[in-house]
Amino acid sequence: MTRASAGEPGADDGDSVVYDLDADCTADDIDRNQAYLATINGIVDYGVFVDLSESVSGLVHESVLEGTFAVGDDLAVELETVRDNGDMAFEPADIDLEDAPIEAISHEYSLTGTGRLEANVGEQVHLEGEIVQVKQTGGPTIFHIADEDGVVPCAAFEEAGVRAYPSVEVGDVVRVTGTPEHRDESVQIEVDGLSKLEGEDAEDARERIDAALDERAEPHDVEPLIDWPAFEKLRPSLQEVAKRLRRTVLEGRPIRVRHHADGDGMCAAVPVQIALERFIADVHEDDNAPRHLIKRLPAKAPFYEMEDATRDLNFALEDREKHGQQLPLLLMLDNGSTAEDVPAYETLAHYDIPIVAIDHHHPDPDAVSDLLDSHVNPYLHDEDYRITTGMLCVELARMIYPDLTEELRHVPAVAGLSDRSKADAMTDYLELAGEEGYDEDRLQDLSEALDYAAFWLRYNSGDRLIQDLLQVGSDDEDRHDELVSFFADRARAEVDEQLDAAMPHLEHEDLENGAHLYRIDVENHAHRFTYPAPGKTTGEIHDRKIEETGDPVITVGYGPDFAVLRSDGVRLDIPTMVTELEEEIPGGGVSGGGHLVVGSIKFVKGKREEVIDALVEKMEDAELDEALSSAAPIDD
């Protein structure tokens, strides 16, 4: 048997040529009165079934057959009839396959991008894209395929629960022939044929798709909510993160958000979560994609704990095994900038999980830079904690999905009040919130309500509840008002109850630098396992003493193996103090971090007295700084 290449003439007598259809050829490539190479795939009493390509098959009736045949035999056939239901019948061609030239026929494709599927429902289409997820159900295999326009689920059926096209995997570039159909208000392609692209075809498709996705991933060029020169220093870094996150969505990769479980952390995470969910909904044909591809969880510690990291990794590996998902990108918000994060980051590095951190706590870039794909922090641009993560992430969310802007105008003020920011921008943010009906009292209520909800949610995201409280992604204003009032009132009542028990045990001394130092053993002189937690209890005592004295104040709440620090009008530089204590107290197990004025320290129980005494000595040497006083004007 001889074989001519596609496009070349066969024998002199054109009628003797046998055409060999490529695997991706369809019924549209079949002409009458032409001979085609077929392979027998089944034998029954009334004839034989033959395949001409992956999607072209039919019956040769026994009445037109002569001789005997076996499965796998080649046969030259011509099209006889096409029934109303699309079934094809063939008859043997009067050609000797031993002598006939064979000419390969390639399918001519007119590609239909995922963005045009709705207009082609019920019609056969072709698309090329990268497999980003393979999920085996009890019925078909679902391939999620990303092209220039988006991501679409493609259902291929071999038999119930059996993997279709087992030779293709996540990351392969494929060509799909099928019919778009509506499935549960989503569009899904019912696959007729799927083949892996190789060589130049694969390379060309990848380059085309990559260029389109890179362009589509570009963040929106939105003007910041307020004119703030300090923010402008960080804006290019945020734009790079916005592009990375949009590209991650376009590639069908999940995103896992971890954030500090406080008001600023939630003001950072919720807008970004909603922006990503809405962008995912635009990109993916599957209506369930936002629920599956973005997960938000709080972190109680001021760093990424190994417990959280191993849980996140385990869930990601299970999702890959059960649902065929790619491993996620980790987005750390209001957290993740210090050496304490390194062990958790190194754990994820074994699986090449990309990590992005946006934070305003004092960073340790030497420790984390090599482990982070992107790191945005005001300290890296000669700014400080007064630019809160919530302020940054509102702008990030708008770069990802600008239609969210009107829902976010009050959020930076909530973030700033929650973190007691003295940024010169707070006046503008408060005015912006006021235009949306949020005066400062209402903003304070909202901050208290968020903190109260975060405590009781513990390790749960509380998506719907937090959105209703923050009034983002929620349109029930009455419920928002009622929830905020109820939670804020409960929070204040429980704080009063806690402080009634704790204040009689408060210890006071005057430091040599002129500051008041207050200490409280929150382990033995405050209610445990209820609101407020030790950090909040310390902060509330601190606020009352500032108001009472009007002087620089430092407050320390401590337990067997931890201390929570608050200062007002004193430049403590808590991260530096922690570093010094690590070196000065061997065997102390000192770790921790924070800002210049807020932080926490851990140590081993047996070294508590030595650590606290050394801490007090450093506080006595700390410089007083009016700019860090809550008595300073907000726009100072």
Backbone torsions as a table, in degrees:
resi	resn	phi	psi	omega
1	MET	NA	133.1	175.8
2	THR	-105.2	159.0	-177.8
3	ARG	-135.9	124.1	176.4
4	ALA	-93.6	147.5	178.9
5	SER	-76.5	160.3	-177.8
6	ALA	-58.9	134.4	177.7
7	GLY	91.5	-16.5	178.4
8	GLU	-88.4	149.7	177.6
9	PRO	-69.1	149.8	176.5
10	GLY	-88.6	-133.5	178.6
11	ALA	-71.0	170.0	179.3
12	ASP	-60.2	-38.0	178.7
13	ASP	-88.1	103.1	-176.0
14	GLY	-57.6	-26.9	-178.5
15	ASP	-66.8	-17.4	-176.7
16	SER	-90.1	-4.4	179.4
17	VAL	-73.8	137.9	174.0
18	VAL	-110.8	124.8	-177.3
19	TYR	-92.5	133.2	-179.9
20	ASP	-108.1	110.6	-176.8
21	LEU	-75.1	134.7	171.7
22	ASP	-62.8	161.1	-174.7
23	ALA	-58.5	-29.9	-175.4
24	ASP	-94.0	7.2	176.3
25	CYS	-68.6	151.1	-177.8
26	THR	-120.6	-179.0	179.5
27	ALA	-60.3	-24.8	179.0
28	ASP	-66.3	-18.1	-179.6
29	ASP	-88.5	0.2	-178.0
30	ILE	-94.8	130.7	173.2
31	ASP	-117.2	151.9	176.1
32	ARG	-73.7	155.9	177.0
33	ASN	62.9	25.2	173.5
34	GLN	-122.7	144.7	-179.8
35	ALA	-91.1	137.2	-179.1
36	TYR	-129.3	146.1	177.8
37	LEU	-80.0	126.1	-179.4
38	ALA	-126.7	154.5	177.0
39	THR	-120.2	130.5	-179.0
40	ILE	-72.7	125.7	179.7
41	ASN	-113.8	-4.0	179.7
42	GLY	-170.0	148.0	-179.3
43	ILE	-127.1	128.0	177.5
44	VAL	-129.3	174.6	-176.8
45	ASP	-61.6	-30.4	-173.4
46	TYR	-101.0	10.8	175.6
47	GLY	149.5	-160.0	179.4
48	VAL	-128.3	146.1	174.9
49	PHE	-97.5	138.0	-176.4
50	VAL	-128.4	150.7	174.1
51	ASP	-111.7	131.7	173.7
52	LEU	-103.7	-25.2	174.8
53	SER	-159.6	-173.7	-178.9
54	GLU	-65.3	-29.5	-176.6
55	SER	-114.7	1.7	179.9
56	VAL	-117.1	117.2	179.0
57	SER	-150.5	167.9	-179.8
58	GLY	-179.6	-172.5	-175.3
59	LEU	-110.5	138.0	166.2
60	VAL	-106.6	113.8	-173.1
61	HIS	-70.6	147.3	-177.2
62	GLU	-62.7	-21.5	-177.9
63	SER	-69.3	-20.0	-179.6
64	VAL	-108.9	7.7	-177.8
65	LEU	-99.8	146.3	173.2
66	GLU	-131.1	141.4	178.1
67	GLY	89.9	-169.3	-179.1
68	THR	-116.5	154.1	-174.9
69	PHE	-140.1	160.0	177.0
70	ALA	-134.1	153.5	176.6
71	VAL	-59.1	132.2	-178.5
72	GLY	101.2	-13.2	177.7
73	ASP	-68.3	146.4	173.0
74	ASP	-88.2	149.8	-177.1
75	LEU	-148.4	137.6	173.2
76	ALA	-89.3	124.9	-176.4
77	VAL	-131.7	159.8	172.3
78	GLU	-123.9	151.9	179.0
79	LEU	-70.0	128.7	177.6
80	GLU	-99.9	-59.0	-179.6
81	THR	-144.9	158.1	170.4
82	VAL	-124.1	116.7	-176.8
83	ARG	-75.9	167.8	-177.9
84	ASP	-58.8	-31.2	-179.4
85	ASN	-85.1	4.0	178.2
86	GLY	93.1	-8.0	178.0
87	ASP	-66.2	142.3	-177.7
88	MET	-109.7	144.0	172.1
89	ALA	-119.5	137.1	-178.9
90	PHE	-120.9	163.1	173.9
91	GLU	-134.1	154.1	-179.7
92	PRO	-62.2	140.0	174.9
93	ALA	-85.9	145.7	-178.3
94	ASP	-82.0	68.3	-176.0
95	ILE	-142.4	140.4	176.2
96	ASP	-91.2	110.1	-176.5
97	LEU	-61.7	-23.5	-178.7
98	GLU	-66.5	-29.7	-175.3
99	ASP	-109.1	-19.4	-172.7
100	ALA	-75.3	139.8	173.2
101	PRO	-71.4	145.4	179.9
102	ILE	-110.8	129.2	-180.0
103	GLU	-119.3	123.7	-178.8
104	ALA	-74.4	138.6	178.8
105	ILE	-118.4	123.2	176.1
106	SER	-97.2	149.1	178.8
107	HIS	-79.7	133.4	176.0
108	GLU	-87.4	118.5	-173.2
109	TYR	-101.3	138.6	165.3
110	SER	-117.2	101.0	-170.8
111	LEU	-72.5	141.1	175.6
112	THR	-114.2	115.9	-179.8
113	GLY	-72.1	162.0	-179.3
114	THR	-62.4	-24.1	179.6
115	GLY	-70.5	-11.5	-178.3
116	ARG	-114.9	16.1	-176.0
117	LEU	-68.1	-39.5	-177.3
118	GLU	-58.2	-36.6	-179.9
119	ALA	-75.4	-10.3	-177.1
120	ASN	-119.9	22.7	178.2
121	VAL	-60.5	131.3	179.4
122	GLY	88.1	-5.1	179.6
123	GLU	-115.1	147.1	-179.6
124	GLN	-69.4	135.5	-179.6
125	VAL	-132.4	166.2	175.0
126	HIS	-129.5	137.6	173.9
127	LEU	-143.7	155.9	175.8
128	GLU	-121.2	136.9	179.8
129	GLY	-170.5	179.3	-179.4
130	GLU	-99.4	136.0	176.0
131	ILE	-73.1	121.3	-179.0
132	VAL	-110.5	-11.1	177.2
133	GLN	-160.5	141.1	174.6
134	VAL	-128.8	115.3	-177.9
135	LYS	-119.6	123.3	177.2
136	GLN	-93.1	120.5	177.3
137	THR	-100.2	-177.3	174.9
138	GLY	-70.9	-11.6	176.7
139	GLY	-116.9	-99.9	-177.6
140	PRO	-82.3	169.8	168.8
141	THR	-93.3	129.9	-178.8
142	ILE	-103.9	113.9	174.8
143	PHE	-98.8	123.2	173.1
144	HIS	-94.5	121.1	-171.4
145	ILE	-121.4	128.3	-178.7
146	ALA	-105.0	130.3	172.4
147	ASP	-125.0	-159.6	-176.4
148	GLU	-63.5	-27.4	-171.5
149	ASP	-97.7	-26.5	-175.1
150	GLY	168.8	-158.2	-177.7
151	VAL	-127.8	131.9	-177.2
152	VAL	-130.8	139.4	172.8
153	PRO	-78.5	137.0	179.9
154	CYS	-124.4	119.4	-175.3
155	ALA	-97.1	120.1	178.6
156	ALA	-119.2	131.0	-174.9
157	PHE	-116.1	122.9	172.3
158	GLU	-99.8	-63.6	165.8
159	GLU	-159.8	166.2	-171.2
160	ALA	-51.4	120.8	175.7
161	GLY	75.4	5.4	-177.6
162	VAL	-103.4	133.0	-177.8
163	ARG	-63.5	120.1	174.9
164	ALA	-83.2	148.9	178.3
165	TYR	46.0	61.5	-174.7
166	PRO	-65.8	-13.2	-177.3
167	SER	-82.2	-10.5	-179.7
168	VAL	-103.9	146.1	-175.7
169	GLU	-136.2	171.7	175.0
170	VAL	-56.5	132.8	-179.0
171	GLY	101.8	-17.9	178.1
172	ASP	-75.1	146.1	172.4
173	VAL	-95.1	128.5	-173.3
174	VAL	-131.2	162.1	171.4
175	ARG	-113.2	129.0	-176.4
176	VAL	-118.4	133.6	170.1
177	THR	-115.0	128.7	-178.5
178	GLY	-175.2	-172.6	-175.7
179	THR	-122.6	120.4	175.5
180	PRO	-67.8	134.0	177.9
181	GLU	-137.8	154.7	175.6
182	HIS	-80.6	131.7	176.3
183	ARG	-135.5	109.0	179.2
184	ASP	52.8	49.9	177.1
185	GLU	69.0	4.8	174.0
186	SER	-110.2	164.9	174.3
187	VAL	-101.7	131.1	178.5
188	GLN	-132.8	140.8	178.2
189	ILE	-90.8	126.5	172.3
190	GLU	-87.3	113.1	-168.5
191	VAL	-76.8	128.3	169.8
192	ASP	-95.8	-34.3	180.0
193	GLY	-156.6	144.7	179.8
194	LEU	-144.5	126.4	-178.4
195	SER	-137.2	144.8	179.2
196	LYS	-80.6	131.6	177.0
197	LEU	-81.2	142.3	-178.4
198	GLU	-126.2	162.6	170.8
199	GLY	56.3	-134.5	-176.3
200	GLU	-63.3	-35.0	179.2
201	ASP	-60.5	-45.1	179.4
202	ALA	-66.7	-42.6	-179.2
203	GLU	-63.3	-44.1	179.1
204	ASP	-62.7	-42.8	-179.3
205	ALA	-64.8	-43.1	179.6
206	ARG	-61.6	-44.7	-179.3
207	GLU	-63.5	-41.5	-179.9
208	ARG	-64.4	-46.6	-178.4
209	ILE	-67.4	-42.7	-178.2
210	ASP	-61.8	-42.7	179.9
211	ALA	-64.0	-40.9	-179.6
212	ALA	-67.6	-42.1	-179.4
213	LEU	-67.6	-38.4	179.4
214	ASP	-62.1	-39.2	178.3
215	GLU	-68.8	-42.5	-177.5
216	ARG	-71.2	-25.5	-179.4
217	ALA	-73.9	-15.1	-178.9
218	GLU	-53.5	130.7	-179.8
219	PRO	-68.8	159.1	176.9
220	HIS	-73.1	139.3	-179.4
221	ASP	-87.5	85.0	-177.2
222	VAL	-104.2	143.1	175.3
223	GLU	-74.6	136.6	178.2
224	PRO	-57.0	155.4	-177.7
225	LEU	-61.5	-31.4	177.3
226	ILE	-134.9	161.1	176.0
227	ASP	-83.8	111.9	-172.6
228	TRP	-144.5	100.0	-177.5
229	PRO	-55.0	-36.7	-178.6
230	ALA	-62.3	-37.5	179.6
231	PHE	-68.0	-33.4	-176.7
232	GLU	-58.3	-28.7	178.6
233	LYS	-64.5	-32.2	-176.2
234	LEU	-94.3	-11.3	-172.7
235	ARG	-59.0	-45.4	179.2
236	PRO	-60.1	-37.9	178.7
237	SER	-65.5	-38.9	177.9
238	LEU	-66.6	-36.9	177.7
239	GLN	-63.0	-38.4	177.3
240	GLU	-64.0	-39.9	178.0
241	VAL	-67.0	-41.8	178.9
242	ALA	-59.1	-41.9	178.4
243	LYS	-65.2	-41.5	179.6
244	ARG	-62.0	-42.5	-178.6
245	LEU	-68.8	-41.2	177.5
246	ARG	-64.0	-40.9	178.8
247	ARG	-64.6	-37.8	178.0
248	THR	-60.7	-41.8	177.1
249	VAL	-63.9	-45.1	-178.6
250	LEU	-63.5	-28.4	178.9
251	GLU	-86.0	-0.6	177.4
252	GLY	75.1	17.4	179.8
253	ARG	-87.7	137.3	176.3
254	PRO	-67.9	159.5	176.7
255	ILE	-127.5	128.9	177.7
256	ARG	-113.0	122.0	-177.0
257	VAL	-102.8	126.0	172.3
258	ARG	-117.2	131.8	-176.9
259	HIS	-142.6	155.8	176.9
260	HIS	-62.2	137.8	-174.4
261	ALA	-86.1	63.4	174.8
262	ASP	-143.5	-177.6	-174.6
263	GLY	-59.6	-47.4	179.9
264	ASP	-64.2	-40.0	178.9
265	GLY	-61.0	-40.9	179.6
266	MET	-74.0	-34.6	175.6
267	CYS	-65.5	-23.9	176.0
268	ALA	-80.9	-47.6	-168.6
269	ALA	-78.4	-40.0	-173.9
270	VAL	-65.2	-46.9	177.2
271	PRO	-59.8	-40.7	179.2
272	VAL	-66.4	-41.2	177.8
273	GLN	-58.2	-48.4	-176.7
274	ILE	-67.8	-40.2	177.6
275	ALA	-59.7	-43.8	179.6
276	LEU	-67.7	-40.1	178.8
277	GLU	-59.8	-42.2	-177.9
278	ARG	-71.6	-36.1	176.8
279	PHE	-68.5	-40.2	176.2
280	ILE	-59.0	-42.5	179.8
281	ALA	-62.3	-34.2	177.5
282	ASP	-70.7	-35.0	-172.8
283	VAL	-83.7	-38.7	-171.6
284	HIS	-97.8	136.7	174.5
285	GLU	-73.3	-22.7	-179.2
286	ASP	-80.0	117.5	-178.3
287	ASP	-64.6	-20.6	-179.7
288	ASN	-85.8	-4.3	-174.9
289	ALA	-58.2	-43.8	-179.7
290	PRO	-58.9	-35.7	-179.0
291	ARG	-70.0	-33.0	-175.4
292	HIS	-89.3	-26.6	-169.0
293	LEU	-101.0	-9.5	177.6
294	ILE	-131.1	123.4	178.3
295	LYS	-127.3	133.4	178.9
296	ARG	-119.5	131.3	178.4
297	LEU	-139.8	139.7	177.6
298	PRO	-78.3	158.4	174.7
299	ALA	-124.7	123.2	-176.3
300	LYS	-73.6	-37.4	-177.7
301	ALA	-77.6	157.8	177.1
302	PRO	-81.1	25.3	174.5
303	PHE	-158.9	170.5	-177.7
304	TYR	-81.6	104.7	-175.6
305	GLU	-75.1	152.3	176.8
306	MET	-60.8	-33.6	177.5
307	GLU	-60.3	-46.0	178.7
308	ASP	-66.4	-42.0	-177.0
309	ALA	-64.6	-43.7	-179.0
310	THR	-68.7	-34.7	175.4
311	ARG	-65.1	-47.1	179.7
312	ASP	-59.0	-44.0	-179.0
313	LEU	-65.2	-42.1	-179.7
314	ASN	-62.7	-44.7	178.2
315	PHE	-62.2	-39.8	-179.6
316	ALA	-64.4	-42.1	179.7
317	LEU	-68.1	-36.6	176.8
318	GLU	-66.1	-41.4	178.1
319	ASP	-63.4	-36.6	177.0
320	ARG	-65.5	-40.9	-177.8
321	GLU	-72.5	-44.4	-174.1
322	LYS	-83.4	-38.8	-170.6
323	HIS	-117.6	3.4	176.5
324	GLY	69.1	18.3	-178.7
325	GLN	-75.7	155.7	168.6
326	GLN	-71.8	159.3	173.2
327	LEU	-68.8	147.5	-169.1
328	PRO	-82.0	169.8	162.8
329	LEU	-91.7	136.0	177.1
330	LEU	-98.2	126.3	178.1
331	LEU	-113.3	110.4	178.8
332	MET	-94.7	127.3	-177.9
333	LEU	-127.2	132.9	-178.8
334	ASP	58.5	35.2	-173.5
335	ASN	-175.5	166.6	165.6
336	GLY	94.3	20.4	-174.1
337	SER	-109.1	3.9	-168.1
338	THR	-120.7	173.4	179.8
339	ALA	-61.9	-27.3	178.6
340	GLU	-63.1	-21.7	179.3
341	ASP	-79.6	-16.4	-169.4
342	VAL	-59.1	-48.3	-178.8
343	PRO	-57.6	-40.5	178.9
344	ALA	-66.3	-43.0	178.8
345	TYR	-62.3	-41.7	-179.5
346	GLU	-64.7	-31.6	176.3
347	THR	-61.7	-46.5	-180.0
348	LEU	-69.3	-28.3	-178.2
349	ALA	-63.3	-26.4	177.7
350	HIS	-62.8	-18.6	-179.6
351	TYR	-115.0	13.3	177.6
352	ASP	55.3	38.8	177.1
353	ILE	-82.9	119.6	179.8
354	PRO	-68.4	145.5	-177.4
355	ILE	-130.7	131.5	176.4
356	VAL	-123.2	132.4	179.2
357	ALA	-123.2	131.0	171.4
358	ILE	-123.9	119.0	-169.3
359	ASP	-151.4	162.4	173.6
360	HIS	-130.0	10.8	172.0
361	HIS	-78.9	157.7	-177.0
362	HIS	-60.5	122.0	-171.9
363	PRO	-91.9	163.7	169.9
364	ASP	-121.7	78.9	-173.7
365	PRO	-60.7	-31.0	178.9
366	ASP	-62.9	-31.5	-177.8
367	ALA	-81.6	-38.6	-168.7
368	VAL	-107.2	-17.7	-170.7
369	SER	-56.5	-42.6	-177.3
370	ASP	-70.6	-13.7	-177.8
371	LEU	-101.9	-8.8	-178.2
372	LEU	-106.7	137.2	174.6
373	ASP	-79.5	-30.0	174.4
374	SER	-148.5	144.3	-179.5
375	HIS	-142.7	116.8	177.6
376	VAL	-115.1	123.4	-178.0
377	ASN	-157.4	131.1	-177.6
378	PRO	-59.6	-28.4	179.8
379	TYR	-65.2	-25.2	178.5
380	LEU	-75.1	-6.5	-179.3
381	HIS	-126.3	29.8	178.0
382	ASP	61.6	26.6	171.3
383	GLU	-113.9	-171.8	-177.4
384	ASP	-144.0	-165.6	-170.9
385	TYR	-61.5	-16.0	-177.5
386	ARG	-65.4	-23.0	168.5
387	ILE	-84.1	100.1	-172.6
388	THR	-79.0	160.7	179.8
389	THR	-64.4	-34.4	177.7
390	GLY	-61.9	-41.1	177.2
391	MET	-60.5	-44.9	-179.3
392	LEU	-64.3	-42.5	-172.3
393	CYS	-77.1	-22.5	170.9
394	VAL	-61.7	-43.3	178.2
395	GLU	-68.7	-36.7	176.6
396	LEU	-61.7	-44.3	179.6
397	ALA	-60.8	-38.4	179.7
398	ARG	-69.3	-33.8	175.9
399	MET	-66.5	-32.7	179.2
400	ILE	-77.7	-43.6	-173.7
401	TYR	-148.4	85.8	-171.1
402	PRO	-64.5	-20.9	179.1
403	ASP	-62.5	-12.1	-179.7
404	LEU	-81.4	-6.9	-169.2
405	THR	-52.9	-48.2	-173.8
406	GLU	-63.1	-24.8	179.4
407	GLU	-82.8	-9.4	-170.9
408	LEU	-112.0	-1.8	-169.5
409	ARG	-63.4	-26.0	-179.8
410	HIS	-91.1	-13.2	-169.6
411	VAL	-67.5	-41.4	179.1
412	PRO	-58.3	-34.6	178.4
413	ALA	-67.3	-38.7	177.0
414	VAL	-63.0	-44.3	179.4
415	ALA	-60.5	-44.7	-178.7
416	GLY	-64.5	-44.0	178.5
417	LEU	-67.0	-38.3	179.5
418	SER	-61.1	-35.6	-177.7
419	ASP	-102.9	11.9	178.0
420	ARG	53.1	42.0	-178.8
421	SER	-68.9	136.7	173.6
422	LYS	-106.9	27.1	179.7
423	ALA	-61.6	145.5	179.0
424	ASP	-65.6	-13.4	179.9
425	ALA	-82.6	-9.0	-175.2
426	MET	-61.2	-35.4	178.4
427	THR	-59.2	-45.4	179.5
428	ASP	-66.8	-38.6	179.2
429	TYR	-66.8	-38.4	177.5
430	LEU	-65.6	-39.0	177.2
431	GLU	-64.7	-41.3	179.5
432	LEU	-61.3	-44.6	178.1
433	ALA	-65.1	-37.4	178.7
434	GLY	-60.7	-36.2	177.1
435	GLU	-63.5	-23.6	178.7
436	GLU	-95.2	8.0	177.4
437	GLY	92.1	13.9	-179.8
438	TYR	-108.8	98.3	173.5
439	ASP	-78.8	175.3	-172.3
440	GLU	-65.7	-33.4	177.9
441	ASP	-64.2	-43.2	179.4
442	ARG	-66.2	-37.7	177.2
443	LEU	-63.8	-40.1	177.9
444	GLN	-64.5	-40.5	176.0
445	ASP	-59.6	-43.7	-178.8
446	LEU	-64.2	-40.5	177.7
447	SER	-62.4	-44.5	178.1
448	GLU	-63.1	-41.9	-178.4
449	ALA	-64.1	-40.9	178.2
450	LEU	-63.1	-43.6	-179.3
451	ASP	-63.8	-40.5	179.7
452	TYR	-65.2	-45.1	178.9
453	ALA	-63.1	-41.4	-178.7
454	ALA	-60.8	-38.0	-179.9
455	PHE	-62.9	-46.8	-176.0
456	TRP	-78.3	-25.0	175.7
457	LEU	-70.3	-27.8	-179.6
458	ARG	56.0	-105.4	-174.9
459	TYR	-101.8	14.8	178.2
460	ASN	-101.8	151.9	-177.6
461	SER	-76.9	-32.3	-178.5
462	GLY	57.1	43.7	-170.7
463	ASP	-48.8	-56.0	-173.7
464	ARG	-66.4	-42.9	-179.0
465	LEU	-62.7	-46.9	-177.8
466	ILE	-66.1	-38.0	177.8
467	GLN	-64.5	-38.5	177.6
468	ASP	-67.0	-40.2	178.8
469	LEU	-66.1	-44.1	-176.1
470	LEU	-81.3	-12.0	-177.8
471	GLN	57.0	47.0	173.6
472	VAL	-128.0	127.3	-174.5
473	GLY	70.4	20.6	-178.2
474	SER	-139.7	137.3	-178.4
475	ASP	-118.3	13.8	179.5
476	ASP	-99.5	89.1	-173.9
477	GLU	-68.4	-35.5	179.7
478	ASP	-63.5	-45.0	178.5
479	ARG	-62.3	-41.4	178.2
480	HIS	-56.6	-49.8	-178.5
481	ASP	-61.4	-43.8	-178.2
482	GLU	-66.2	-42.9	-179.8
483	LEU	-64.1	-46.0	-178.5
484	VAL	-61.4	-46.1	180.0
485	SER	-62.7	-45.0	-177.9
486	PHE	-63.8	-49.7	-177.5
487	PHE	-66.7	-40.1	-179.6
488	ALA	-65.1	-42.1	178.6
489	ASP	-64.3	-42.8	178.4
490	ARG	-63.4	-41.7	-179.3
491	ALA	-60.8	-46.9	-177.0
492	ARG	-67.4	-38.0	178.9
493	ALA	-63.9	-41.4	-178.5
494	GLU	-74.3	-30.0	173.0
495	VAL	-65.2	-44.3	179.4
496	ASP	-59.6	-42.4	-180.0
497	GLU	-63.7	-41.9	179.5
498	GLN	-64.1	-45.4	-176.4
499	LEU	-71.4	-28.7	174.2
500	ASP	-59.6	-35.9	179.4
501	ALA	-79.1	-34.0	-170.4
502	ALA	-88.7	-37.9	-169.7
503	MET	-58.5	-36.0	178.8
504	PRO	-62.9	-15.9	-177.6
505	HIS	-102.1	8.1	-178.1
506	LEU	-73.0	132.3	176.9
507	GLU	-102.5	140.8	-176.5
508	HIS	-129.9	143.6	169.1
509	GLU	-150.9	153.0	177.2
510	ASP	-93.4	125.0	179.3
511	LEU	-83.6	157.7	-177.6
512	GLU	-63.9	-25.9	179.8
513	ASN	-81.1	0.6	177.2
514	GLY	98.5	-0.5	179.9
515	ALA	-90.9	152.4	171.6
516	HIS	-85.7	136.2	173.3
517	LEU	-115.3	125.4	175.6
518	TYR	-116.7	135.7	178.7
519	ARG	-125.1	145.0	177.3
520	ILE	-144.6	129.1	174.5
521	ASP	-83.0	94.6	-175.5
522	VAL	-74.9	-12.4	176.9
523	GLU	-74.3	-40.0	-174.1
524	ASN	-105.9	-15.3	-174.7
525	HIS	-125.6	29.6	173.3
526	ALA	-150.1	152.9	177.3
527	HIS	-64.7	136.8	-179.8
528	ARG	-100.4	157.1	173.8
529	PHE	61.7	26.4	175.9
530	THR	-143.7	172.1	179.0
531	TYR	-81.0	138.9	-2.5
532	PRO	-85.7	155.0	176.7
533	ALA	-70.9	169.8	-177.4
534	PRO	-53.5	-41.1	-179.9
535	GLY	-64.2	-43.7	179.2
536	LYS	-67.3	-40.7	178.0
537	THR	-58.8	-46.4	178.7
538	THR	-60.4	-43.7	-179.2
539	GLY	-63.8	-39.1	-179.7
540	GLU	-68.8	-41.7	174.9
541	ILE	-59.9	-43.8	-179.4
542	HIS	-58.4	-47.2	-178.7
543	ASP	-62.0	-38.8	-178.8
544	ARG	-68.5	-36.4	-179.9
545	LYS	-73.6	-30.9	174.0
546	ILE	-62.6	-47.7	-178.8
547	GLU	-64.3	-37.5	-177.1
548	GLU	-71.5	-39.9	-173.2
549	THR	-96.3	-36.8	-173.6
550	GLY	71.4	9.3	-178.0
551	ASP	-111.4	171.6	173.0
552	PRO	-60.8	134.4	-174.0
553	VAL	-133.9	137.4	169.2
554	ILE	-121.3	133.9	178.6
555	THR	-126.2	133.3	179.1
556	VAL	-122.6	119.7	170.2
557	GLY	-105.9	125.5	-173.2
558	TYR	-131.1	158.6	175.0
559	GLY	-133.0	-162.6	-177.0
560	PRO	-60.5	-35.5	-173.9
561	ASP	-139.2	23.6	179.7
562	PHE	-151.7	160.3	172.5
563	ALA	-143.7	137.2	176.5
564	VAL	-109.7	132.0	-173.0
565	LEU	-118.2	137.9	172.0
566	ARG	-135.8	139.7	176.5
567	SER	-140.0	153.5	178.2
568	ASP	-140.4	121.3	-179.1
569	GLY	77.9	11.0	-179.9
570	VAL	-131.9	130.8	-179.2
571	ARG	-89.7	89.2	-176.0
572	LEU	-78.5	-33.8	-173.3
573	ASP	50.1	66.8	-173.3
574	ILE	-59.3	-41.8	178.8
575	PRO	-58.1	-39.1	177.8
576	THR	-67.0	-40.2	178.8
577	MET	-61.5	-40.7	179.0
578	VAL	-62.4	-45.4	179.9
579	THR	-59.3	-43.2	-179.7
580	GLU	-66.5	-39.8	-179.8
581	LEU	-66.1	-35.3	176.9
582	GLU	-57.6	-41.1	-177.2
583	GLU	-79.2	-33.9	-171.4
584	GLU	-84.1	-21.6	-176.1
585	ILE	-120.9	87.0	178.9
586	PRO	-60.3	136.9	-179.9
587	GLY	75.8	7.5	-179.7
588	GLY	-80.1	-19.3	-179.3
589	GLY	60.4	34.5	-175.3
590	VAL	-75.8	133.6	174.1
591	SER	-152.6	166.7	177.7
592	GLY	148.1	-163.7	-178.3
593	GLY	172.3	-168.9	-180.0
594	GLY	147.1	-149.5	179.7
595	HIS	-104.4	-161.9	171.3
596	LEU	-69.9	-29.9	-169.6
597	VAL	-123.0	-7.1	-179.1
598	VAL	-138.3	134.4	177.8
599	GLY	-172.9	179.8	177.9
600	SER	-145.2	151.8	-177.5
601	ILE	-133.4	139.5	172.4
602	LYS	-114.2	152.6	178.6
603	PHE	-159.3	170.8	177.7
604	VAL	-78.8	147.3	-172.1
605	LYS	-56.6	-41.9	-176.3
606	GLY	-68.4	-13.1	-178.0
607	LYS	-106.8	11.7	-173.6
608	ARG	-58.1	-49.3	-176.0
609	GLU	-61.7	-41.7	-179.4
610	GLU	-66.1	-41.1	-179.7
611	VAL	-66.1	-45.9	-178.6
612	ILE	-64.1	-41.9	178.5
613	ASP	-62.1	-43.7	178.9
614	ALA	-64.7	-35.3	178.7
615	LEU	-64.4	-43.5	-179.8
616	VAL	-63.4	-39.7	177.4
617	GLU	-59.1	-41.5	179.7
618	LYS	-68.4	-35.7	178.5
619	MET	-64.9	-36.1	178.7
620	GLU	-65.2	-28.5	-179.8
621	ASP	-88.1	-7.4	-175.3
622	ALA	-69.7	147.5	-177.6
623	GLU	-82.5	135.0	172.5
624	LEU	-74.4	142.9	-175.4
625	ASP	-147.4	107.3	-178.2
626	GLU	-60.3	-29.2	-178.3
627	ALA	-65.0	-20.6	179.8
628	LEU	-98.5	14.9	179.9
629	SER	-94.6	140.7	177.8
630	SER	-70.4	-13.7	176.0
631	ALA	-78.0	-15.2	179.2
632	ALA	-68.5	144.8	178.1
633	PRO	-59.9	149.2	-171.8
634	ILE	-67.8	-23.4	-180.0
635	ASP	-104.9	19.8	-179.0
636	ASP	-66.8	NA	NA
